[in-house]
């Protein structure tokens, strides 16, 4: 995450990550579905479309949501956007918008950007929107991530992750700690949870998700 002018930061990010392949979590989720006929996905924080394009290529209908107008512009301008694809785009912060029922909610590296005081509400909305046997795919940041404590970001410990997934059958839950670089080329210690989870048939709505006792860390 770069500092400075927000618009120029995102422009640089999109340029540095241009044409990267879809996330492994998305691919793992798609492998577990049957056909794509009639399937709908919501891509939260879609960026310039690395995951959205793969969904469309496989015949899914997609609602792609991102707060950055430049992201949606780049998505719609992509040369590999399939002709005749069923794509709807929306410029909005995902914690401030609503979306229809879906078979898949994809959130690659985007949910940590939700402010901690909005995260429980956002997660409950994700769970409520998923059809029974629908899936969530994406990443969450752990409390040992180098950015932990940044204002406006959510960081979770393993116990909190387990509580979030209580209405799911967990199909992938990989915890990663590594020292690599950000897309801007800066060194960083990452603490990540890579998740694919299937909503249980008997799951119930989540009116609230208590994340106390170290479950998340507020920005200082």
MOHUKA-V972006 format. One record per residue. N is the residue number from 1. RES is the residue in one letter. SS is DSSP state (H for helix, E for strand, L for the rest). PSI is psi in radians with two decimals (NA if undefined). OMEGA is omega in whole degrees, -180 to 180 (none if undefined). Layout:
N|RES|SS|PSI|OMEGA ; N|RES|SS|PSI|OMEGA
//
This chain:
1|X|L|2.09|-175 ; 2|X|L|2.88|176 ; 3|X|L|2.93|179 ; 4|X|L|-2.62|-178 ; 5|X|L|2.21|-174 ; 6|X|H|-0.81|-177 ; 7|X|H|-0.77|-180 ; 8|X|H|-0.56|176 ; 9|X|H|-0.83|-179 ; 10|X|H|-0.65|177 ; 11|X|H|-0.79|179 ; 12|X|H|-0.71|180 ; 13|X|H|-0.83|-179 ; 14|X|H|-0.66|179 ; 15|X|H|-0.68|-178 ; 16|X|H|-0.47|-177 ; 17|X|L|0.16|-177 ; 18|X|L|2.35|175 ; 19|X|L|0.33|171 ; 20|X|L|2.66|-177 ; 21|X|L|2.91|177 ; 22|X|L|2.72|-178 ; 23|X|L|2.52|177 ; 24|X|H|-0.56|178 ; 25|X|H|-0.71|177 ; 26|X|H|-0.83|-179 ; 27|X|H|-0.70|179 ; 28|X|H|-0.69|178 ; 29|X|H|-0.77|-178 ; 30|X|H|-0.58|179 ; 31|X|H|-0.43|-176 ; 32|X|H|-0.16|174 ; 33|X|L|2.79|172 ; 34|X|L|-2.12|177 ; 35|X|L|3.00|-179 ; 36|X|L|-0.06|-174 ; 37|X|L|2.13|178 ; 38|X|L|0.07|-177 ; 39|X|L|2.46|179 ; 40|X|E|2.39|177 ; 41|X|E|2.60|171 ; 42|X|E|2.18|-180 ; 43|X|E|1.81|-177 ; 44|X|E|2.17|-175 ; 45|X|L|0.94|-170 ; 46|X|L|-0.31|-176 ; 47|X|L|-2.50|-179 ; 48|X|L|0.19|164 ; 49|X|L|0.34|-177 ; 50|X|H|-0.61|177 ; 51|X|H|-0.68|180 ; 52|X|H|-0.77|-179 ; 53|X|H|-0.71|180 ; 54|X|H|-0.73|177 ; 55|X|H|-0.82|180 ; 56|X|H|-0.68|-180 ; 57|X|H|-0.54|-180 ; 58|X|L|0.07|174 ; 59|X|L|0.15|177 ; 60|X|L|2.66|165 ; 61|X|E|2.46|-170 ; 62|X|E|2.36|165 ; 63|X|E|1.98|-178 ; 64|X|E|2.14|-175 ; 65|X|E|2.29|174 ; 66|X|E|2.54|-179 ; 67|X|L|-0.30|-176 ; 68|X|L|2.06|177 ; 69|X|H|-0.60|-179 ; 70|X|H|-0.57|179 ; 71|X|H|-0.83|-179 ; 72|X|H|-0.68|178 ; 73|X|H|-0.78|-179 ; 74|X|H|-0.67|177 ; 75|X|H|-0.87|-176 ; 76|X|H|-0.36|-179 ; 77|X|H|-0.02|-176 ; 78|X|L|2.39|-180 ; 79|X|L|-0.37|-179 ; 80|X|L|0.24|175 ; 81|X|L|2.05|-175 ; 82|X|L|2.38|177 ; 83|X|L|2.41|179 ; 84|X|L|0.15|-179 ; 85|X|L|2.60|178 ; 86|X|L|1.61|-176 ; 87|X|E|2.26|170 ; 88|X|E|2.38|179 ; 89|X|E|2.69|180 ; 90|X|E|2.28|176 ; 91|X|E|1.87|-177 ; 92|X|L|2.68|169 ; 93|X|L|2.33|-172 ; 94|X|H|-0.43|178 ; 95|X|H|-0.10|-177 ; 96|X|H|0.22|-179 ; 97|X|L|3.01|179 ; 98|X|L|2.77|178 ; 99|X|L|2.80|-177 ; 100|X|L|3.05|176 ; 101|X|L|2.53|-175 ; 102|X|E|2.72|174 ; 103|X|E|-0.38|-179 ; 104|X|E|2.28|167 ; 105|X|E|2.05|-179 ; 106|X|E|2.34|-178 ; 107|X|E|1.37|-176 ; 108|X|L|1.89|176 ; 109|X|L|0.40|-177 ; 110|X|L|-0.64|-175 ; 111|X|H|-0.56|177 ; 112|X|H|-0.31|179 ; 113|X|H|-0.03|175 ; 114|X|L|2.32|177 ; 115|X|L|2.51|-177 ; 116|X|H|-0.62|-177 ; 117|X|H|-0.10|176 ; 118|X|H|-0.08|-170 ; 119|X|H|-0.78|-178 ; 120|X|H|-0.73|178 ; 121|X|H|-0.74|180 ; 122|X|H|-0.79|-179 ; 123|X|H|-0.73|177 ; 124|X|H|-0.64|178 ; 125|X|H|-0.68|177 ; 126|X|H|-0.84|-179 ; 127|X|H|-0.78|-178 ; 128|X|H|-0.58|-177 ; 129|X|H|-0.45|-177 ; 130|X|E|2.31|172 ; 131|X|E|2.66|172 ; 132|X|E|2.36|-174 ; 133|X|E|0.06|172 ; 134|X|E|2.96|-174 ; 135|X|E|2.60|166 ; 136|X|E|2.42|175 ; 137|X|E|2.33|178 ; 138|X|E|-2.90|-178 ; 139|X|E|2.60|169 ; 140|X|E|2.66|-179 ; 141|X|E|2.42|176 ; 142|X|E|2.96|-173 ; 143|X|L|-0.21|177 ; 144|X|L|0.12|175 ; 145|X|L|2.51|-177 ; 146|X|L|-0.50|-179 ; 147|X|L|-0.05|-177 ; 148|X|L|2.26|-176 ; 149|X|L|-0.15|176 ; 150|X|L|2.35|178 ; 151|X|L|2.45|174 ; 152|X|L|0.12|-180 ; 153|X|L|2.66|-178 ; 154|X|L|2.32|179 ; 155|X|L|2.37|-171 ; 156|X|E|2.52|171 ; 157|X|L|3.04|-174 ; 158|X|H|-0.64|180 ; 159|X|H|-0.70|179 ; 160|X|H|-0.68|177 ; 161|X|H|-0.79|-180 ; 162|X|H|-0.67|178 ; 163|X|H|-0.71|179 ; 164|X|H|-0.59|-173 ; 165|X|L|0.31|-175 ; 166|X|L|-0.38|178 ; 167|X|L|0.34|-176 ; 168|X|E|2.71|163 ; 169|X|E|2.03|-175 ; 170|X|E|2.11|-179 ; 171|X|E|-0.40|173 ; 172|X|E|2.26|173 ; 173|X|E|1.64|-178 ; 174|X|E|2.13|177 ; 175|X|E|2.23|-177 ; 176|X|E|2.33|166 ; 177|X|E|2.16|-176 ; 178|X|E|2.74|176 ; 179|X|E|1.76|179 ; 180|X|E|-2.44|-179 ; 181|X|E|2.73|170 ; 182|X|L|2.93|175 ; 183|X|L|-0.30|178 ; 184|X|L|0.03|178 ; 185|X|L|0.18|-179 ; 186|X|L|2.42|178 ; 187|X|E|2.55|-177 ; 188|X|E|2.51|170 ; 189|X|E|2.14|-179 ; 190|X|E|2.43|169 ; 191|X|E|1.90|-169 ; 192|X|E|2.66|168 ; 193|X|E|2.10|177 ; 194|X|E|2.14|-167 ; 195|X|E|2.35|162 ; 196|X|E|2.18|-176 ; 197|X|E|2.43|-178 ; 198|X|E|2.23|-180 ; 199|X|E|2.29|-179 ; 200|X|L|2.63|178 ; 201|X|L|-0.61|-175 ; 202|X|L|0.32|-179 ; 203|X|L|2.67|-179 ; 204|X|L|2.73|178 ; 205|X|L|2.62|-180 ; 206|X|L|1.73|180 ; 207|X|L|-0.49|179 ; 208|X|L|2.72|179 ; 209|X|L|1.65|-179 ; 210|X|L|2.16|180 ; 211|X|L|0.88|-176 ; 212|X|L|3.09|175 ; 213|X|L|0.76|178 ; 214|X|L|0.06|-179 ; 215|X|L|-0.55|172 ; 216|X|E|2.89|180 ; 217|X|L|2.15|179 ; 218|X|L|2.65|173 ; 219|X|L|2.48|-178 ; 220|X|L|NA|none
//
